[in-house]
C-alpha cells in the first residue's frame, strides 16, 4: 500500500514540504549565484583599476626615461664643447 492511499493528508503535507524545500533551495542557489557574480564583477573592476594604474606608471617611467636621455644628450654636448674650447 502506498503512502498516498494509506494517509492522503500526510502525503499532501509531505508534497508541500518538498515543494517548499525545492523553492528555498532554488532561492539559495540564486542568492549564491548573485553573490558570486557580484564578487566576479568587483574583482574585474579592481583588476581594470590596477591595470590602468600600472599603465599610468609605465607611461610616467617612459617620460622620465625620455627626459633623462635628453639630459644626457645636453650634458654630452656641453662636455664636448668644454673639451673643444
DAMO-V396124 format. One record per run of one state. SS is the DSSP state (H for helix, E for strand, C for the rest). FROM is the first residue (numbers start at 1). TO is the last residue. If there is no record, write none. Layout:
ss=[SS SS]
from=[FROM FROM]
to=[TO TO]
This chain:
ss=[C H C H C]
from=[1 3 7 8 85]
to=[2 6 7 84 85]
